[in-house]
Amino acid sequence: MLRRVHLWVGLLAGLHLTVLSVTGAALVYRSELQRALHPHLFTASAPGPRADPAVVLEAVAGAFPGGRVSGVDVPTRSRDTYLAYVLQDGSFRTVLVDPVTARPLGELPERSLVRLLQDLHFELLAGRTGRRVNGVGALLVLVLAATGVGLWRARVRSGEGNGGEDPRRLRRRRPRRWTLRGLHGAVGMGSLLFLGMWALTGVYLAFPSQLRAVVGLVSPTAPPPTPQVESGSGGRGPGENGAAGVGPALATLLQTARAVAPGQHVARVILPVDEESPLLVQFSPAFRRTGSDPRLTSVYLDPHAGGVVEVQGPSPASPGHALTSWVRPLHAGDLGSPFLKVIWFLAALAPPLLFATGFRIWWVRVVGRGPSPRGLTEASSPGGRGRAASPPWPG
């Protein structure tokens, strides 16, 4: 039964999982791909000290009159330039900014190889429907992993891996040639933890609200609530272009936030979206952090009066919140280590190899092999009279 479930789930879902694995492996190096495709957007014009985020926000607001600047991310380990977001004409524009001169370098194109890979990996180019299909595919990975482990344990217990012979006799022989089935099992068991992690995180990314509800039965998953401010409590609220419309000078607000988090570095600035929203400044202990590191200190400020409203430390609000916060970094391999990126990339190539070897095993055994010339019994073999012959698994 396990063998049949493993076989047919692998055959039916193999191509789908191969597409997800190949695109996922490429997206491990998405920042490097973007830099190679658009070098002018990811390269500083000259060496020098990093421009202050307040200066960057003002420059972006001036470059997009009539738009609303949502915020800015500072350079990270994989991106040398500032990344700003502007809402204009009903759509978000992703703007890269020179880290030294604060000059906008241009926008990421809406259509690019990296965007195509992302849409194919997360949604199969089919929007929400494709995302749900991927969620079902992630569940099938769990089925394949569970049945694969069951088959491997059964094979070990029965001695099938050594042909049913006494291991003491095999030790005196030369090692057997590596078989296709052995390669399939070794790759499957070697990548088991990664496959399980990607399956679980993939299900979460496809059905986030449902999974949060399940995790929430054990531990709350929601982050701390965003504090509110009194509208018009002094000065002006956010204007049309965002950064230029904050009441007290933005640079002064950033200095106030820095005093709350001494020794840390500004990682992100998110501007208010309405009269009752605070200005959010997030800090990281690292000057160049990883792009998706959730361990940030959040300082909320009143954009009208200029005071600190609330400070939220990097510690997660609950174990459930910590678990859900690490889903995206784990799934993407964005953990800040080049070595781990290589591991994630190589592990992502395991499903295509498993599908190729599994398909080849099935093809040779079922499709490519004709009936045995000796019939279905082993009447001529010692001790095999009357036993149905079990066709050998091809090597």
Buried (B, 14 or more C-beta within 10 A) or exposed (E): EBEEBBBEBBEEBBEBBBBBBBBBBBBBBBBEBBBEBBEEBBBBEEEEEBBBBBBBBBBBBEBBEEBBBBBBBBBBBBBBBBBBBBBBEEEEBBBBBBBBBBBBBEBBEEEBBBBEBBBBBBBBEEEEEBBBBBBBBBBBBBBBBBBBBBBBEEBEEEEEBBEEEEEEEBEEEEEEEEBBBBBBBEBBEEBBEBBBBBBBBBBBBBBBEEBBEEBBEEBBBEBEEBBBBEEEBEBEBBEEBBBBBBBBEBBBBBEBBBEBBEEBBBBBBBBBEEBBBBBBBBBBBBEBBBBBBBBBBBBBBBBBBBEBBBBBEBEBBBEBBBBBBBBBBBBBBBBBEEEEBEBBBEBBBBBBBBBBBBBBBBEBBEEEEEEEEEEEBBEEEEEEEEEEBEEEBBE
